[in-house]
Amino acid sequence: MKHIAAPARIGILLTLLMGGPAMAEDRIRIASDWGDVTANLTGNVAARALSAMLPLTIEMDDHLRQEKTGTLPQALPAAPRQRAFSAGTLGLWSSGDFVIYYREGRVPPPGIVVLGQIDGDVSIFDRPGKVTITVDKAR
């Protein structure tokens, strides 16, 4: 029994130290004059760093009629990238460029770091022009 208990204790300790399942996803709220949405952040190192920066206010510009982009106050760490995205994907283009995709598509190499996914009506961002957003942990 002692041989089973020691590895189990080590596994529990490692789970707690690494953030565990409860920290794999953080919920955030993105508020703007156009409406509010919530999103789930991924568990990658960049998303965790973003969560630690909250609350944030970011001025977003429209880009290519598929996304809103804005500059973060500091760079986020590198994480795995991908080229495809869906409507509602929260991404990181370069280390400091936060993106909300309101249409699906693909980006050129090196791709984006996926930070999370909006679970509300992302079409509120599907309009031309700038918008200021406030990003905070969901209550």
N, C-alpha and C positions, 0 to 999 in steps of 0.2 A: 504494500500500500504506500509506503514511503517513497518508493521509486516512481509511482504515478503522481503523487502529490507534489513533489519538487518540480517536475517539468510543467505541471499545470500552473503552479504558482509563478514560474518564470514566464509562461505564456500570458497569464493575466497581467503581470507587471509590464511586459512588453506592449501589450494592447493598450494599457493605460498610458504609458509613456509616449506612444506613437499617436495618440489622439483617439484611438479606438473607433468603433463603428459609429458612436454618437457624434463624432466630429468629422465623419467622412463627408457630410453635407451640411453646410450652413445655409439658412434661408436669409435672403436679403430683400429689401424693399427699394424699388427705384421710383422716386416721385418726381413729377414734373407738372408744369401748367397744363400739359396735354392729358394727364391722367397718371395713375399709379399702377405698377405691376409688382409681383413678387417673383423671385427666382431662387433656384437651388444652385449653390456653388458646388463645383467638383471638389474632390479631396486633394488635388495636386498642390505642390508647393507654391505656385503662383496664386492660386485661389485663396490659399490660407494667408498669404501675405496681403492680398487685397482685403480680406476680412479683417485683418489686424489694423488696417489703415482707416477703417470706417469710424465715424461718418465722413463722407466726401461730398463735395459739390463740384460738378464737372460741367463745363460748357461744351456741348456736343454740336458738331457740324454734320451736315448731310454729305455723304460721299457715294457717288455712283448710283444713287436712287436704290440702294440696297441696305445701307447701314448708317448709323450715327457714330461718329468717332470723336473722342476727346482725349486730352492729355492728363495723365495721372500726376500727382505731385512728386512722386518718386517712382523709379523703375521697379518692376517686379522680377523675381528670379526666373530663370529659364525653366521650362517644362516641355514635355513632348508636344510636338506640333502636328497638325493635320490640315489638309487643304479644303475639305468639304465642310459646309456648315448648313444648318437648317434655320428657318425663321425662329427667332427667339434665342439663338445662341449668343452668349456673352463671350467675347474673345479678347485676346491681346495680340495686336499685330506686331509692333516692336515692343521692347520691354516696358515702354511707358504709354502706349497708345491703346486705350480702352475702346472696345467696339460693341455696339448692340446691333446685331443683324436682324432686320425686319423682313427680309426675303431670303430664300435659300440660294445657295450657289457654291462656287469654288473660288479659292484665291490662289495666286501663283506661289511657287516655292519662296520662302521656306514654309509657308503656311501660317496658321494661327495657333496660339495656345488657347484651348477651350477652358474658360473660367467657370461657366455654368450655363443654365438654361432657364429662360423665362417661362413660367407656367401660366401667365395671364395673357391678355390680348396685346400682343406685340405690335399690332397694326396702329396703335396710337402714335408710333414713331414714323409711320409711313406717310410723311408729308415733307415738303421742302422746307429748308431753313434751319436755323439754329434752335436749340432747346437747352436749357439748363436743367440738369438732373441732380437730385440728391440721392445718394446711395447710403443706406444704413441697414443695420441688422433688423430683420423682421421681428415684430413683437408678437 
